[in-house]
Amino acid sequence: MRVAIWAVVVAAWLFASATPSSARGPYGSITVGNWKGGAFTDESGAFTHCSAGSTYQSGIFFMVAVAANGSWRLGLAHDSWRLTPGEAFPLALTFDGQPAFNVYGMPLGEKLVNVEMPVNSALINQFRKARQMTAFAQGQLFQFNLNQTAQLLPALLNCVVSVKKNGVSNAGEFAVATKPAAAPPQQAAAPNAPPAKQARSGTGTGFVVSDSGHVVTNHHVVDGCSEITGNLSGAAPVKLRLVSDDETNDLALLQAPSPFKDVASIRQNSIRVGDGVVAIGYPYHGLLTSDFTVTTGIVSSLSGILNDTRHLQISAAVQPGNSGGPLFDLGGAVVGVVAAKLDAVRMARATGSIPENINFAIKTGALRDFLDNSAVMYRTAEWRDGTKKETSDIAKDARGYTLLITCTVNEQSASAKKGN
C-alpha cells in the first residue's frame, strides 16, 4: 500500500468506532521528513485526533497519534500480518538499546496493531527522547529511526491545540508552536569572498557542569557547527568540542581543553509551581549588550505544551540567545535549561491574542539523565528553607560558569552536509 492509503486506513481504525470509511481526513497537513498526516474527525465531523505516519523499508507502516483529549498511541501495520481483532498482541519495544518494554497491543484489524501510551508512562518518556526504536513481533524485528520525532511530536501537539481552537475548516500546515530561543545566524561581512568560503555564526548560552570543563547547552544551539567556542563574560573565547548530544531533549554536552574555576550545582529535589526562578543568558548578543542579562519570574507550570512533563513553564523573560542558559532557583542551584519561548505570532493567529511571558526550560531530571549517560560527574544541591539568595548574588556566582556560546558554520561544510 502507498503511504497515503495506509495513513488514512490506520488513522481511521485507531479512532473510529465503526469502519475506516466512517472517519474523515486528513484536514490540514503535518509534513516532517517522511512523516505525513493531519487532523481527523469521526463521521459526524467531530474532531478526534491528529496523526502522522511513515512507511519503512521493511514494509511496516508506523504512525503516532494524539487524541483530542491529549492521549497518545502508536499504530503499526503490515501487509503480511494476519491478526485476530480483540486478541492481545505481544510486542517488545526497545529504545536506544535500553531494556525492552514488553507491551500488549490491540489488533484493530488483521493488519493493524494499536499501542496505548499513557501520558505519564515510562514508555512515552522513552519514546520522546529516543533516537532508535526496535519492535519485535511475530518473530520479526523491525527497526525505526526516530531522529525526527523532536520535530514531529510538537507538530502533533500543535495540531491538536490549533484544531480544538479553530476547527478543522481552518486547518493548515501544523508547524511547531514553539521556536528555539537561539540567536539568528548572522552572515559574516565578506562581500568579495567566494561563496564556498563564507561562514555564518549564531550565539546561545551554556554553563559549566563539571570540574573537567564540561559545558551544557541546547542541541539546537550547536547543531551543524563547524566550530564551537565559549567564553565567560569579559574573558577570551576557548574552543569547545562536542562530546555528546540529545536532539529529542534538545541537550548538548561540550568540553573545554582545560577546567573552569567555577562550576554550577544542579538541584536534586523538585521545584514547585509558584517558586521564584532566575534566568541568565546572552540574548541578542552584540545588539543589546556584550554582557549576560538577568531576568526573574516564577514557575508557572510543571509541564509544557499539552502536559509535556519534560519541561517547566516559566514567566521569566527569555529572548533569542538565551537558549542553553541556566535557570536557577532562589538558592542559586540550576533547576532547568532554558530551551524555548512560545511563538507569539503563531499563537496570535491561532487564538486571536498575543501570549506574554510563556517560556520553557528543560527539567533537571532530563539533564541529570543526559549527564549520567555521558558519564559526567556533576555537583548537586538541595533546596532548604533559609537558602534564599539575593538575585544579584546569584548573578555574581553565575558569572564564573555561564558562557556565551558561539557557533560558526562553514558554508562549504554546510552544503556538503546538506548534500549527504
Secondary structure, DSSP 8 states (H G I E B T S, - for coil): --HHHHHHHHHHHHH-SS-GGG-EEEEEEEEETTEEEEEEE-TTS-EEEEEEEEE-TTS-EEEEEEETTS-EEEEEE-TT----TTS-EEEEEEETT---EEEEEEESSSSEEEEEE-TTSHHHHHHHH-SEEEEEETTEEEEEE-TTHHHHHHHHHHHHHHHHHH-GGG--B---SEEE-S---EE-S-TTS-GGG-EEEEEEEEEE-STT-EEEE-HHHHTT-SEEEEEETTS--EEEEEEEEETTTTEEEEE-SS--S---EEE-S---TT-EEEEEE-TTTTTS-SS-EEEEEEEEESS-GGG-TTEEEE-S---TT-TT-EEE-TTS-EEEEEEEEE-HHHHHHHHSS---S-EEEEEHHHHHHHHHHTT---EEE---TT----HHHHHHHHTTTEEEEEEEEEHHHHHHHHH-
